[in-house]
Amino acid sequence: MASLRSVSLIAIAAASLALAGCGTGTKSDASAAMNIPAVAPAKIDMAAYQEDVKQLASDEFDGRAPGTKGEELTVAYLAKQFEAAGLKPGGTNGSWFQDVPLVQIEAKNVSPMTFTGAEADTALKFKDDFVIGSYRVSPKTAIKDSDVVFVGYGINAPERGWNDYEGKDVKGKTVLILVNDPDYQTPGLEGEFGGRAMTYYGRWTYKYEEAARQGAAAAIIIHDTEPAAYGFNVVQSSWTGPQYMADAADNHMNETQANGWISNDKAQKLIAGAGQDLAKLSEAAKKKGFKPVDLPIKMSVSFDNDIKKTMSKNVIGILPGTKRADEYVLYTGHWDHLGHCGEGVAPANKPGDVICNGAVDNATGTAGLIALARANSATGAADRSQVFLAVTAEESGLLGSEYYAANPVYPLAKTVGGVNMDALSIAGPAKNIVVVGKGKSDLDAYLTAAVKEQGRTITAEPTPEKGFYYRSDHFSFAKLGVPMIYFEGGDDLVTGGKEAGAAFAKKFEEGHYHAPSDEYSLITNWDGIAQDLGLYYIVGRMIAMSDSWPNWVKGDEFRAVRDKSREGADATK
């Protein structure tokens, strides 16, 4: 799913739109030391951009779900606009596309989730109390009288001396898991798992992966709004309806039979009926040495799986370089959204609307790729080749970007770096920008040089505990060594400051995120988007005109794989 923050930390002063008419830029001391070239700002065609957002977010495109008519319209539109912008086909076999094999699975005829034993006899209602699905490509899922074990945060991290499964065989059992890391409430960034900053161990994707490695039959995460960074309504909309995963020869039979979420209030009552207290168990789970707790109850659930194998598509355009055409700079954004996500917060003028149009998330970023393609083409080809990559199935777990990274059209060892756009700002003018993953790579210096041109400040993400670094497409490339920068409009609004920024974020998260009301009409302020697009242009163009090879900082977890992929290249550049 796209970052909740990216829709709220946005926008810059409207007065700074004059940037588009400025002259050539100047190098900062840091950028000069890294041989970062000065880049003149480009004029972003905002009228064309707004039309692209409007089209991509229209009801005609039906929520842009992979494997649907909405995908067909979307990828055709992107290819047409890339061509009109002056790009060349950048996909496989001289096409605009890269095929991405997916499996669509939708849970149907879901039974109540029942827990029996002790005083916990209860039946939970699908969607209201829990959501569930299977990663296994199997027509039927049926779990009966599975023993239940509370496994804390569900983490097995030998390098940290931490194992929430230690001493417990959970094969065939149902594990209840807490969301986020054990130290997510730590004020600072010191702790077993980075303190307030979430690690990958805190992501729901990891928790399901580890439960499968442990042999669990079912993995159920206990929802909690603060550590999850979104309400249960988001879980309900995101985890019902068709779900997508990468196709696999083994049909994912090494996965758990079922993965899901349970609402916090139902989890509290369930665990209390089993003779335990969720708050006390959660507190114990924060400490090293925690041991899993058997609950004297058994879980049963069953559902059918409606299975459809489909071939989705990444859309790729390239502006070949003039001097170092075999060196590539990436611009990424996901074109997909949820399609029909059920009744939710419908627009006032469309009661009962079930289409999740995804105007902010992520028609704004997808249209941004087109806008940057137009701007770079108008300026003229850069020294390095620029690759514009609109990926599929981000909402299903970064599947399109992961597929490209594993099967790159252009070698990752020759991919210099890039920028990722996920849900641009609609909050109004802001004084700053926010970098997700600040301090991780040399690309910070490029951003510093670009921001200086706009007179803005750079701040680190204010909520690292929410794990946004692991929730957008840049992560697929970062974990394979390619430096990618991911920044967003600021949270310190020109009108109202940080208080207004926080209020806007809360309003969007609770009312519009992954809901039918994320419509084109929701966007009433385009000034911040215009400024941010200008910044994305400058940063990407600097990388494309430079002869330096940015790297991850020494000690970063992605540094070793980058050095290896670059082989004989100078890793200090």
Order of alpha helices (4+ residues) and beta strands (2+ residues): alpha-alpha-alpha-beta-beta-beta-beta-beta-beta-beta-beta-beta-alpha-beta-alpha-alpha-beta-beta-alpha-alpha-beta-beta-beta-beta-alpha-beta-alpha-beta-beta-alpha-beta-alpha-beta-beta-alpha-alpha-alpha
